[in-house]
Amino acid sequence: MREIIRLFPEPFQLRLKQEVDWNKVQELRVRVNQPIEVLDRHQHRSLGSQLVEPKDVTYMLNQISQFSLYRFKDELREGFITVEGGHRVGLAGKANTVNEEVETLKHISFMNIRVARSTTGQAEQLLPYLMEEGRWCSTLLIGPPHSGKTTLLRGLAKSISTPQDGRQASKVAIVDERSELAASLRGVPQLDVGRRTDVMDACPKAEGMMMMIRSMSPEVLIVDEIGSEEDARAIHEATLTGVEVICSVHGDRLEKVKKRPSVEKLVREQIFERFIVLHRIRPGQAGTIRILNARGEMMAECKGGLDPGAVGRGSYHFNRYNMDRV
């Protein structure tokens, strides 16, 4: 995880190399006047007793932005910056507002580094529920923060676009607005998103979806975290062209998500034929995935004990679960 370790001042780097299990770590929390906090699937702990000083945060911001934080003014308004490797650095401090809208962040004193990884094949077990009459179903992933939406989207892209067990690979297009799904570096994905996957990196979702449909003729279009009504209109338009869309949205259940203006019309018009509902992953607790049809009826449920050897932030591992049609 050299991409993450290099962000820290030298006094912290040796401890990060020697005392962090990079196969399991999910998040690194940095707070001024507090030690670094390490979170994995089972616990959170302090990394020694050395406190993070303001100068350490300044060093990290320079590393993250390559000494040009101004270039990331749009990302600062969103509260995070994605770095090499697809790792997302959440930021908090003092918000500078203009006309009641956040213009930028100042006096940044808190960071949350969320570790991204290529998936390990857990999406494969979902595929039978996402196909109908030989075609993929447009699907909405619903889950709160830290439930594995991005990891699962990446896994679905890889699985759908890679031939396996006699199943032909489909053409997949990813619109990666935050450079987190594919972690592209100079246009080349650093994470495995599949053999027949094309990526539009750092492009607004609504515009990128139409660009990819016109230029790359995908069969399946994948985007992360729809939020605006403009995103919703683009998804609606994409499905009218014959492309299936797989995307995600923040929420903890379908009933709540349907109340959001950007999603309500899509659900009402049954644009989505499947819903995958994820629960937040907490240390030491079981995970749950539910698959619903277009009417919100349960099709399958996956739950059980966590695999102690599981790796990957926000990823579900099914080898100890039993998934059956309901």
MONORCOR-V467672 format. One record per helix or strand. SS is the DSSP state (~ for helix, > for strand). FROM is the first residue (numbers start at 1). TO is the last residue. If there is no record, write none. Layout:
ss=SS from=FROM to=TO
ss=SS from=FROM to=TO
This chain:
ss=~ from=2 to=5
ss=~ from=10 to=19
ss=> from=27 to=32
ss=> from=37 to=39
ss=> from=44 to=46
ss=> from=52 to=52
ss=~ from=54 to=65
ss=~ from=69 to=78
ss=> from=80 to=82
ss=> from=88 to=98
ss=> from=101 to=114
ss=~ from=122 to=130
ss=> from=131 to=132
ss=> from=135 to=136
ss=> from=139 to=143
ss=~ from=149 to=160
ss=> from=164 to=164
ss=> from=167 to=167
ss=> from=172 to=176
ss=> from=184 to=185
ss=> from=188 to=189
ss=> from=197 to=201
ss=~ from=205 to=216
ss=> from=220 to=223
ss=~ from=229 to=240
ss=> from=244 to=250
ss=~ from=254 to=257
ss=~ from=261 to=268
ss=> from=274 to=278
ss=> from=287 to=293
ss=> from=298 to=304
ss=> from=324 to=325
